[in-house]
Amino acid sequence: MNWLWRLFATGLSFTLFGLGGLLLPFYALPWLLATPKGIKRECKARWIVHINFRFFMNMMRALGILHYYVEDIDRLRQPGQLVLANHPSLIDVVLLISLLPQADCVVKSALMKNPTMRGVIRLAGYIANDDPEQVIAEARASLARGNHLIIFPEGTRTVPGQPMSFQRGAANVALRLEQAIRPVLITVEPATLTKQVAWYEIPLSGPFEMVLRVLPEMPLPNREGQPVSLAARQLTKQLEHFFTEELVHYAGTRARA
């Protein structure tokens, strides 16, 4: 009975999420139009998305679908941080934005064609990744305004059991902007809502658990006159190794607990 309830609640949650993505721009628009166009309207739009995502996460928790925990959230209090996170599940970004009232994201341009997401992306002014130079310019402006800029270096969800593979875009942004990195490690147990697992393939044992750990800030390595392209390749490998080691260490700690 518990499994059947969680299956129903999961379907209900994603139906409401899809409807919310379609309707959010329409019910938010009157409120936003009352605010002068510019930074204030952008801030209000991102706050609206944050509140809706926080409601969605808390609704899923109240329905018994998941539990989520956040460690060292105080490390994200300072504005204007470049947040790099691994991407094990479909709702990682939802959890992150639910914690950050002024979050900005670099998103795949293909999502602009997704009917349930394009309205939210346009409303919040998130950055599409189709033009690298435009990404750099918009990322610089976003961080200067005090936003938390979220990038998933993998570019897509992690394949369970496969080595992590990072794209160079995140490292390139950090180096070009000379911006220290705030790593965020996300674990989902058991693996749920991965690229290979459909929404209805829910765990038999009970609610799945999401843990978000905010790690100490990583300063940028000394480039020593290297071109950005070479330094970005090296930093990408460093980030891959760092996240992999942190995940292995965390898994070992949980196993011993």
Contacts in CASP RR format, 6 or more apart in sequence:
PFRMAT RR
TARGET T0000
AUTHOR 0000-0000-0000
METHOD contacts of the structure
MODEL  1
MNWLWRLFATGLSFTLFGLGGLLLPFYALPWLLATPKGIKRECKARWIVH
INFRFFMNMMRALGILHYYVEDIDRLRQPGQLVLANHPSLIDVVLLISLL
PQADCVVKSALMKNPTMRGVIRLAGYIANDDPEQVIAEARASLARGNHLI
IFPEGTRTVPGQPMSFQRGAANVALRLEQAIRPVLITVEPATLTKQVAWY
EIPLSGPFEMVLRVLPEMPLPNREGQPVSLAARQLTKQLEHFFTEELVHY
AGTRARA
2 206 0 8 1.000
3 202 0 8 1.000
3 204 0 8 1.000
3 206 0 8 1.000
5 64 0 8 1.000
6 63 0 8 1.000
6 64 0 8 1.000
6 65 0 8 1.000
6 202 0 8 1.000
6 206 0 8 1.000
6 207 0 8 1.000
7 200 0 8 1.000
7 202 0 8 1.000
9 60 0 8 1.000
9 63 0 8 1.000
9 64 0 8 1.000
9 65 0 8 1.000
10 65 0 8 1.000
10 199 0 8 1.000
10 200 0 8 1.000
10 202 0 8 1.000
11 199 0 8 1.000
11 200 0 8 1.000
12 63 0 8 1.000
13 56 0 8 1.000
13 59 0 8 1.000
13 60 0 8 1.000
13 63 0 8 1.000
13 65 0 8 1.000
14 199 0 8 1.000
16 56 0 8 1.000
16 59 0 8 1.000
17 56 0 8 1.000
17 116 0 8 1.000
18 116 0 8 1.000
20 52 0 8 1.000
20 116 0 8 1.000
21 116 0 8 1.000
21 117 0 8 1.000
21 119 0 8 1.000
21 120 0 8 1.000
22 115 0 8 1.000
22 116 0 8 1.000
22 119 0 8 1.000
24 48 0 8 1.000
24 49 0 8 1.000
24 52 0 8 1.000
24 119 0 8 1.000
24 120 0 8 1.000
24 123 0 8 1.000
25 119 0 8 1.000
25 120 0 8 1.000
25 122 0 8 1.000
25 123 0 8 1.000
28 45 0 8 1.000
28 48 0 8 1.000
28 123 0 8 1.000
31 44 0 8 1.000
31 48 0 8 1.000
32 41 0 8 1.000
32 44 0 8 1.000
32 45 0 8 1.000
32 48 0 8 1.000
32 123 0 8 1.000
35 41 0 8 1.000
35 44 0 8 1.000
39 145 0 8 1.000
42 124 0 8 1.000
42 125 0 8 1.000
43 102 0 8 1.000
45 123 0 8 1.000
45 124 0 8 1.000
45 125 0 8 1.000
46 101 0 8 1.000
46 102 0 8 1.000
46 103 0 8 1.000
46 104 0 8 1.000
46 124 0 8 1.000
46 125 0 8 1.000
46 147 0 8 1.000
47 101 0 8 1.000
47 102 0 8 1.000
48 123 0 8 1.000
49 97 0 8 1.000
49 103 0 8 1.000
49 120 0 8 1.000
49 123 0 8 1.000
49 124 0 8 1.000
50 97 0 8 1.000
50 98 0 8 1.000
50 100 0 8 1.000
50 101 0 8 1.000
50 102 0 8 1.000
50 103 0 8 1.000
53 94 0 8 1.000
53 95 0 8 1.000
53 97 0 8 1.000
53 98 0 8 1.000
54 98 0 8 1.000
54 99 0 8 1.000
56 94 0 8 1.000
56 98 0 8 1.000
57 68 0 8 1.000
57 91 0 8 1.000
57 94 0 8 1.000
57 95 0 8 1.000
57 98 0 8 1.000
60 66 0 8 1.000
61 67 0 8 1.000
61 68 0 8 1.000
64 207 0 8 1.000
65 202 0 8 1.000
65 207 0 8 1.000
65 208 0 8 1.000
66 192 0 8 1.000
66 207 0 8 1.000
66 208 0 8 1.000
66 209 0 8 1.000
66 210 0 8 1.000
67 207 0 8 1.000
67 208 0 8 1.000
67 209 0 8 1.000
67 210 0 8 1.000
68 95 0 8 1.000
68 209 0 8 1.000
68 210 0 8 1.000
68 211 0 8 1.000
68 212 0 8 1.000
69 209 0 8 1.000
69 210 0 8 1.000
69 211 0 8 1.000
69 212 0 8 1.000
70 99 0 8 1.000
70 211 0 8 1.000
70 212 0 8 1.000
70 214 0 8 1.000
71 211 0 8 1.000
71 212 0 8 1.000
71 213 0 8 1.000
71 214 0 8 1.000
72 213 0 8 1.000
72 214 0 8 1.000
72 215 0 8 1.000
73 99 0 8 1.000
73 214 0 8 1.000
74 214 0 8 1.000
75 182 0 8 1.000
75 214 0 8 1.000
75 215 0 8 1.000
75 216 0 8 1.000
75 217 0 8 1.000
76 83 0 8 1.000
76 99 0 8 1.000
76 100 0 8 1.000
76 148 0 8 1.000
76 182 0 8 1.000
76 214 0 8 1.000
79 102 0 8 1.000
79 146 0 8 1.000
79 147 0 8 1.000
79 148 0 8 1.000
80 143 0 8 1.000
80 146 0 8 1.000
80 147 0 8 1.000
80 148 0 8 1.000
80 149 0 8 1.000
81 143 0 8 1.000
81 148 0 8 1.000
81 149 0 8 1.000
81 182 0 8 1.000
81 217 0 8 1.000
82 139 0 8 1.000
82 143 0 8 1.000
82 149 0 8 1.000
82 151 0 8 1.000
82 173 0 8 1.000
82 174 0 8 1.000
82 177 0 8 1.000
82 179 0 8 1.000
82 180 0 8 1.000
82 181 0 8 1.000
82 182 0 8 1.000
83 96 0 8 1.000
83 148 0 8 1.000
83 149 0 8 1.000
83 150 0 8 1.000
83 151 0 8 1.000
83 182 0 8 1.000
83 184 0 8 1.000
84 151 0 8 1.000
84 152 0 8 1.000
84 153 0 8 1.000
84 170 0 8 1.000
84 174 0 8 1.000
84 181 0 8 1.000
84 182 0 8 1.000
84 183 0 8 1.000
84 184 0 8 1.000
84 239 0 8 1.000
85 92 0 8 1.000
85 96 0 8 1.000
85 150 0 8 1.000
85 151 0 8 1.000
85 152 0 8 1.000
85 183 0 8 1.000
85 184 0 8 1.000
85 185 0 8 1.000
85 186 0 8 1.000
86 92 0 8 1.000
86 152 0 8 1.000
86 153 0 8 1.000
86 154 0 8 1.000
86 158 0 8 1.000
86 164 0 8 1.000
86 184 0 8 1.000
86 185 0 8 1.000
86 186 0 8 1.000
86 243 0 8 1.000
86 247 0 8 1.000
87 152 0 8 1.000
87 154 0 8 1.000
87 155 0 8 1.000
87 156 0 8 1.000
87 157 0 8 1.000
87 158 0 8 1.000
87 186 0 8 1.000
88 157 0 8 1.000
88 158 0 8 1.000
88 160 0 8 1.000
88 186 0 8 1.000
88 187 0 8 1.000
88 188 0 8 1.000
88 191 0 8 1.000
88 194 0 8 1.000
89 157 0 8 1.000
89 186 0 8 1.000
89 188 0 8 1.000
89 191 0 8 1.000
89 192 0 8 1.000
89 193 0 8 1.000
89 194 0 8 1.000
89 210 0 8 1.000
90 157 0 8 1.000
90 193 0 8 1.000
90 194 0 8 1.000
90 199 0 8 1.000
91 193 0 8 1.000
91 210 0 8 1.000
92 152 0 8 1.000
92 186 0 8 1.000
93 105 0 8 1.000
93 150 0 8 1.000
93 152 0 8 1.000
95 186 0 8 1.000
95 210 0 8 1.000
95 212 0 8 1.000
96 103 0 8 1.000
96 150 0 8 1.000
96 184 0 8 1.000
96 212 0 8 1.000
97 103 0 8 1.000
97 105 0 8 1.000
97 150 0 8 1.000
99 212 0 8 1.000
100 148 0 8 1.000
100 150 0 8 1.000
102 146 0 8 1.000
102 147 0 8 1.000
102 148 0 8 1.000
103 147 0 8 1.000
103 148 0 8 1.000
103 150 0 8 1.000
104 124 0 8 1.000
104 125 0 8 1.000
104 126 0 8 1.000
104 127 0 8 1.000
104 142 0 8 1.000
104 147 0 8 1.000
104 148 0 8 1.000
104 149 0 8 1.000
104 150 0 8 1.000
105 124 0 8 1.000
105 126 0 8 1.000
105 127 0 8 1.000
105 149 0 8 1.000
105 150 0 8 1.000
105 151 0 8 1.000
106 126 0 8 1.000
106 127 0 8 1.000
106 128 0 8 1.000
106 129 0 8 1.000
106 135 0 8 1.000
106 139 0 8 1.000
106 149 0 8 1.000
106 150 0 8 1.000
106 151 0 8 1.000
106 173 0 8 1.000
107 121 0 8 1.000
107 126 0 8 1.000
107 127 0 8 1.000
107 128 0 8 1.000
107 129 0 8 1.000
108 128 0 8 1.000
108 129 0 8 1.000
108 155 0 8 1.000
108 156 0 8 1.000
109 128 0 8 1.000
109 129 0 8 1.000
109 130 0 8 1.000
111 117 0 8 1.000
111 118 0 8 1.000
111 121 0 8 1.000
111 128 0 8 1.000
112 118 0 8 1.000
112 121 0 8 1.000
112 122 0 8 1.000
112 128 0 8 1.000
121 128 0 8 1.000
127 134 0 8 1.000
127 135 0 8 1.000
127 138 0 8 1.000
127 139 0 8 1.000
127 142 0 8 1.000
128 134 0 8 1.000
128 135 0 8 1.000
129 135 0 8 1.000
132 169 0 8 1.000
132 172 0 8 1.000
135 169 0 8 1.000
135 173 0 8 1.000
136 172 0 8 1.000
136 173 0 8 1.000
136 176 0 8 1.000
136 177 0 8 1.000
139 149 0 8 1.000
139 173 0 8 1.000
139 177 0 8 1.000
140 177 0 8 1.000
142 149 0 8 1.000
143 149 0 8 1.000
143 177 0 8 1.000
143 179 0 8 1.000
149 173 0 8 1.000
151 169 0 8 1.000
151 170 0 8 1.000
151 173 0 8 1.000
152 170 0 8 1.000
153 166 0 8 1.000
153 167 0 8 1.000
153 169 0 8 1.000
153 170 0 8 1.000
153 171 0 8 1.000
153 236 0 8 1.000
153 239 0 8 1.000
154 164 0 8 1.000
154 165 0 8 1.000
154 166 0 8 1.000
154 167 0 8 1.000
155 167 0 8 1.000
156 195 0 8 1.000
157 194 0 8 1.000
157 195 0 8 1.000
158 164 0 8 1.000
158 194 0 8 1.000
158 195 0 8 1.000
159 194 0 8 1.000
159 195 0 8 1.000
159 196 0 8 1.000
160 191 0 8 1.000
160 194 0 8 1.000
160 196 0 8 1.000
163 240 0 8 1.000
163 244 0 8 1.000
164 240 0 8 1.000
164 243 0 8 1.000
164 244 0 8 1.000
165 240 0 8 1.000
166 236 0 8 1.000
166 239 0 8 1.000
166 240 0 8 1.000
166 243 0 8 1.000
167 236 0 8 1.000
168 232 0 8 1.000
168 233 0 8 1.000
168 236 0 8 1.000
169 232 0 8 1.000
169 236 0 8 1.000
170 236 0 8 1.000
170 239 0 8 1.000
171 231 0 8 1.000
171 232 0 8 1.000
171 233 0 8 1.000
171 235 0 8 1.000
171 236 0 8 1.000
171 239 0 8 1.000
172 228 0 8 1.000
172 232 0 8 1.000
173 179 0 8 1.000
174 180 0 8 1.000
174 181 0 8 1.000
174 220 0 8 1.000
174 235 0 8 1.000
175 220 0 8 1.000
175 223 0 8 1.000
175 228 0 8 1.000
175 231 0 8 1.000
175 232 0 8 1.000
175 235 0 8 1.000
176 228 0 8 1.000
178 220 0 8 1.000
179 220 0 8 1.000
180 217 0 8 1.000
180 218 0 8 1.000
180 219 0 8 1.000
180 220 0 8 1.000
181 217 0 8 1.000
181 218 0 8 1.000
181 220 0 8 1.000
181 239 0 8 1.000
182 214 0 8 1.000
182 215 0 8 1.000
182 217 0 8 1.000
182 218 0 8 1.000
183 215 0 8 1.000
183 216 0 8 1.000
183 218 0 8 1.000
183 239 0 8 1.000
183 242 0 8 1.000
183 243 0 8 1.000
183 246 0 8 1.000
184 212 0 8 1.000
184 213 0 8 1.000
184 214 0 8 1.000
184 215 0 8 1.000
185 212 0 8 1.000
185 213 0 8 1.000
185 215 0 8 1.000
185 243 0 8 1.000
185 246 0 8 1.000
185 247 0 8 1.000
185 250 0 8 1.000
186 210 0 8 1.000
186 211 0 8 1.000
186 212 0 8 1.000
186 213 0 8 1.000
187 210 0 8 1.000
187 211 0 8 1.000
187 213 0 8 1.000
187 247 0 8 1.000
187 250 0 8 1.000
187 251 0 8 1.000
188 194 0 8 1.000
188 208 0 8 1.000
188 209 0 8 1.000
188 210 0 8 1.000
189 208 0 8 1.000
189 209 0 8 1.000
189 211 0 8 1.000
189 254 0 8 1.000
190 203 0 8 1.000
190 205 0 8 1.000
190 208 0 8 1.000
191 197 0 8 1.000
192 201 0 8 1.000
192 202 0 8 1.000
192 203 0 8 1.000
192 208 0 8 1.000
193 199 0 8 1.000
202 208 0 8 1.000
213 250 0 8 1.000
215 246 0 8 1.000
218 242 0 8 1.000
220 235 0 8 1.000
221 231 0 8 1.000
221 234 0 8 1.000
221 235 0 8 1.000
221 238 0 8 1.000
223 231 0 8 1.000
226 234 0 8 1.000
END
